[in-house]
Amino acid sequence: MRARHPFARRTVRASQVTVTADVDNVVTTVTVRGSWGRSLSRDAFLALKKSLGGHPDAVIIDLCDLDDPHAASALTWITARRVADAMDPPVHVVACVPATSVLADRLDRLGAAYYLPTYADLIQARAAAIAARPHTDQRRLTLPPEPDTPALARNLVTDACAAWRLPSGVLYPARLVMSELAANAVEHARTPIVVVVLRRDEGLHLVVNDRDPRLPTLLPPPKEPPGDLWNARGQGLRTVQAASAAWGALPTAEGKMVWATIFPS
């Protein structure tokens, strides 16, 4: 049992929640800073929902700069772990909590050791999250921002589906989505990209990582059909949205990643 300091407070500047993805390790970090209250609770919930929607291997909840003198946030973090456990495959969730905080003590008393592993610093939490990742089937390529990059990314999907014996109901939409994501990265980011294909039960999770921090925006549909369908621009993400079960984008340390999940139709 950790020592309890019921009146200890941490000096934190502004309340905010940030989400950062690590493409190499398929780990997402949700950092919650500031004084716990209704606004920060809402922002944390939305950030966790977004992070789990990306279906990473693991999520780190960084609470080192959270000011929560009454440990009111404890059930939020335990609930996030339970939701992650119910996913297929499960997402491993760990938390970084100062060892002498009231929150750490309450999590102990609530039995979080069985639900939510906690660590005293981010280095320990990160090491535990990476070590506990499921052994997910994964294929990846680093590609230049060249015209043939979308074709190479599509071929990676084809190779993965063949190796994992996935049906055509996954192959064809996954090839289409990967092509659109890679083409967008080549055109807009113009940096080297990393494309990743991960197996998710009978489906695929696709990731394209580039070094441009600007997150993509889904444009409204055109009011009138374009005269030349071959030259219609700006609607690639609508194709991604239509062909995938879910999609999204997250910032990374060096840019961003855009992901999409494909399941058999």
C-alpha positions as CSV (number, residue, x, y, z in Angstrom):
1,M,0.0,0.0,0.0
2,R,1.4,3.4,-1.0
3,A,1.6,6.2,1.6
4,R,-1.3,8.5,1.5
5,H,-1.0,12.3,1.5
6,P,-4.6,13.6,1.5
7,F,-3.8,17.3,1.4
8,A,-0.9,17.1,-1.1
9,R,-1.5,19.2,-4.2
10,R,0.5,19.5,-7.4
11,T,1.1,22.9,-9.1
12,V,-0.1,22.6,-12.7
13,R,-0.5,25.4,-15.1
14,A,-3.3,24.7,-17.5
15,S,-5.8,21.9,-17.8
16,Q,-5.4,20.0,-21.0
17,V,-5.5,16.5,-22.6
18,T,-3.1,15.5,-25.3
19,V,-2.9,12.3,-27.3
20,T,0.3,11.1,-29.0
21,A,0.7,8.0,-31.0
22,D,3.8,5.9,-31.4
23,V,3.6,4.1,-34.8
24,D,6.7,2.0,-34.2
25,N,5.4,0.4,-31.0
26,V,1.6,0.8,-31.8
27,V,1.2,2.5,-28.4
28,T,-0.9,5.7,-27.8
29,T,-0.2,8.0,-24.8
30,V,-3.0,10.0,-23.3
31,T,-1.6,12.8,-21.1
32,V,-4.0,14.5,-18.7
33,R,-2.8,17.7,-17.0
34,G,-4.5,20.2,-14.7
35,S,-7.2,20.2,-12.0
36,W,-9.7,17.4,-12.3
37,G,-13.3,18.7,-12.9
38,R,-16.2,18.5,-15.2
39,S,-14.4,20.1,-18.2
40,L,-11.2,18.0,-17.8
41,S,-13.3,14.9,-17.2
42,R,-15.1,15.4,-20.5
43,D,-11.9,16.0,-22.4
44,A,-10.3,13.0,-20.9
45,F,-13.2,10.8,-21.8
46,L,-13.2,12.0,-25.4
47,A,-9.4,11.5,-25.7
48,L,-9.6,7.9,-24.4
49,K,-12.5,7.2,-26.7
50,K,-10.5,8.5,-29.7
51,S,-7.4,6.6,-28.6
52,L,-9.2,3.3,-28.2
53,G,-11.0,3.8,-31.5
54,G,-7.6,3.7,-33.1
55,H,-7.2,0.2,-31.6
56,P,-3.5,0.4,-30.7
57,D,-1.8,-2.5,-29.0
58,A,-1.5,-0.5,-25.8
59,V,-2.6,2.8,-24.2
60,I,-0.6,4.7,-21.6
61,I,-2.6,7.1,-19.4
62,D,-0.1,9.7,-18.1
63,L,-1.5,11.2,-14.9
64,C,1.8,12.6,-13.5
65,D,0.6,16.2,-13.8
66,L,-3.0,15.6,-12.8
67,D,-4.2,17.6,-9.8
68,D,-6.8,15.4,-8.3
69,P,-6.6,15.8,-4.5
70,H,-9.7,13.7,-3.8
71,A,-9.0,11.0,-6.4
72,A,-12.3,11.7,-8.1
73,S,-11.0,10.5,-11.4
74,A,-10.2,6.9,-10.3
75,L,-13.2,5.2,-11.8
76,T,-12.6,6.9,-15.1
77,W,-9.2,5.2,-15.5
78,I,-10.5,1.8,-14.3
79,T,-13.5,2.0,-16.7
80,A,-11.1,2.8,-19.6
81,R,-9.2,-0.4,-18.8
82,R,-12.4,-2.5,-18.7
83,V,-13.5,-1.1,-22.1
84,A,-10.1,-1.9,-23.5
85,D,-10.2,-5.4,-22.2
86,A,-13.5,-6.1,-23.9
87,M,-12.1,-5.1,-27.4
88,D,-11.1,-7.8,-29.9
89,P,-8.1,-8.1,-29.6
90,P,-7.9,-6.5,-26.1
91,V,-5.9,-3.2,-25.8
92,H,-3.4,-3.3,-22.9
93,V,-3.8,-0.1,-20.7
94,V,-1.4,1.1,-18.0
95,A,-1.3,4.3,-16.0
96,C,1.5,6.5,-14.8
97,V,0.6,7.9,-11.3
98,P,2.8,9.5,-8.7
99,A,3.4,6.8,-6.0
100,T,2.6,9.1,-3.1
101,S,-0.6,10.6,-4.5
102,V,-4.1,10.2,-3.2
103,L,-5.1,8.9,-6.6
104,A,-2.5,6.1,-6.4
105,D,-3.7,5.1,-3.0
106,R,-7.4,5.0,-4.1
107,L,-6.6,2.9,-7.1
108,D,-4.8,0.5,-4.8
109,R,-7.9,0.3,-2.6
110,L,-10.2,-0.2,-5.5
111,G,-8.2,-3.2,-6.6
112,A,-6.8,-1.5,-9.7
113,A,-3.8,-3.9,-9.6
114,Y,-6.2,-6.5,-11.1
115,Y,-7.6,-4.0,-13.7
116,L,-5.1,-1.2,-14.2
117,P,-1.4,-1.6,-13.7
118,T,0.1,1.7,-12.3
119,Y,3.7,2.9,-12.5
120,A,5.4,5.8,-10.8
121,D,7.0,7.3,-13.9
122,L,6.4,7.4,-17.6
123,I,9.6,5.4,-18.4
124,Q,8.4,2.4,-16.3
125,A,4.8,2.7,-17.7
126,R,6.1,2.8,-21.3
127,A,8.4,-0.2,-20.8
128,A,5.5,-2.2,-19.3
129,A,3.1,-1.2,-22.1
130,I,5.5,-2.2,-24.8
131,A,6.5,-5.5,-23.1
132,A,2.8,-6.5,-22.6
133,R,1.7,-5.8,-26.1
134,P,0.0,-8.8,-27.8
135,H,2.0,-10.5,-30.5
136,T,-0.1,-9.0,-33.3
137,D,0.6,-10.0,-36.9
138,Q,2.2,-7.0,-38.5
139,R,3.7,-5.9,-41.8
140,R,5.3,-2.5,-42.5
141,L,7.2,-0.5,-45.1
142,T,9.0,2.8,-45.2
143,L,8.4,4.5,-48.5
144,P,9.5,7.7,-50.2
145,P,7.0,10.4,-51.4
146,E,7.0,9.1,-54.9
147,P,4.1,8.4,-57.4
148,D,4.5,4.6,-57.1
149,T,4.2,4.6,-53.3
150,P,0.4,4.0,-53.2
151,A,0.9,0.9,-55.4
152,L,3.6,-0.4,-53.1
153,A,1.3,0.2,-50.1
154,R,-1.5,-1.7,-51.8
155,N,0.8,-4.6,-52.5
156,L,1.7,-4.7,-48.8
157,V,-2.0,-5.2,-48.1
158,T,-2.3,-7.9,-50.7
159,D,0.7,-9.8,-49.2
160,A,-0.7,-9.5,-45.7
161,C,-4.1,-10.8,-46.7
162,A,-2.5,-13.8,-48.6
163,A,-0.2,-14.6,-45.6
164,W,-3.1,-14.4,-43.1
165,R,-5.7,-16.0,-45.5
166,L,-8.1,-13.2,-45.2
167,P,-11.2,-13.1,-47.5
168,S,-11.7,-10.9,-50.5
169,G,-14.2,-8.9,-48.5
170,V,-11.3,-7.5,-46.6
171,L,-8.7,-7.5,-49.3
172,Y,-10.4,-5.2,-51.8
173,P,-11.7,-2.5,-49.5
174,A,-8.3,-2.6,-47.6
175,R,-6.4,-2.1,-50.8
176,L,-8.6,0.9,-51.7
177,V,-8.3,2.5,-48.3
178,M,-4.5,2.0,-48.1
179,S,-4.1,3.5,-51.6
180,E,-6.1,6.6,-50.6
181,L,-4.2,7.1,-47.3
182,A,-0.8,6.7,-49.0
183,A,-1.8,9.0,-51.9
184,N,-2.9,11.7,-49.5
185,A,0.4,11.4,-47.5
186,V,2.4,11.6,-50.7
187,E,0.5,14.6,-52.1
188,H,0.0,16.6,-48.9
189,A,2.8,15.7,-46.5
190,R,5.5,15.1,-49.1
191,T,7.7,13.3,-46.6
192,P,8.8,9.7,-46.3
193,I,6.0,7.6,-44.9
194,V,5.6,4.4,-42.9
195,V,2.7,2.1,-43.8
196,V,1.7,-0.5,-41.4
197,V,-0.8,-3.4,-41.8
198,L,-1.9,-5.2,-38.6
199,R,-4.2,-8.1,-38.3
200,R,-7.3,-7.6,-36.2
201,D,-9.1,-11.0,-35.9
202,E,-10.7,-11.4,-39.3
203,G,-10.0,-7.8,-40.3
204,L,-7.1,-5.4,-40.9
205,H,-6.0,-2.2,-39.2
206,L,-4.1,0.1,-41.6
207,V,-1.8,2.9,-40.6
208,V,0.0,5.6,-42.6
209,N,2.5,7.7,-40.8
210,D,4.1,10.9,-42.2
211,R,6.1,13.8,-40.8
212,D,3.5,16.5,-41.4
213,P,1.7,17.5,-38.2
214,R,-1.4,18.8,-39.9
215,L,-4.3,16.4,-39.3
216,P,-6.6,15.6,-42.3
217,T,-10.0,17.2,-42.7
218,L,-13.0,15.5,-44.1
219,L,-14.4,17.9,-46.7
220,P,-18.2,18.2,-47.3
221,P,-19.5,16.5,-50.4
222,P,-19.6,18.6,-53.6
223,K,-23.0,20.2,-54.3
224,E,-22.7,19.2,-57.9
225,P,-21.0,16.1,-59.4
226,P,-17.6,17.1,-60.9
227,G,-17.5,17.3,-64.6
228,D,-14.3,15.1,-64.8
229,L,-14.4,12.3,-62.2
230,W,-10.8,11.4,-62.9
231,N,-9.7,14.8,-61.8
232,A,-12.0,15.2,-58.8
233,R,-9.9,16.1,-55.7
234,G,-10.3,16.4,-52.0
235,Q,-12.8,13.5,-51.6
236,G,-10.3,10.7,-50.8
237,L,-11.2,10.6,-47.1
238,R,-14.9,10.1,-48.0
239,T,-13.7,6.9,-49.8
240,V,-11.9,5.9,-46.7
241,Q,-14.9,6.6,-44.5
242,A,-17.2,4.6,-46.8
243,A,-15.0,1.6,-47.1
244,S,-13.8,1.2,-43.5
245,A,-15.5,0.3,-40.2
246,A,-13.8,3.3,-38.5
247,W,-11.0,5.7,-39.3
248,G,-9.2,8.6,-37.6
249,A,-5.9,10.5,-37.2
250,L,-3.6,11.1,-34.2
251,P,-0.5,13.3,-33.8
252,T,2.9,11.6,-33.3
253,A,6.2,12.9,-32.0
254,E,7.3,13.7,-35.5
255,G,4.1,14.3,-37.4
256,K,0.9,12.3,-37.6
257,M,-0.7,8.9,-38.3
258,V,-3.9,8.2,-40.1
259,W,-5.6,4.9,-39.5
260,A,-8.5,2.8,-40.7
261,T,-10.0,-0.5,-39.7
262,I,-11.5,-2.9,-42.3
263,F,-13.7,-5.9,-41.4
264,P,-15.3,-8.4,-43.8
265,S,-18.5,-7.0,-45.4
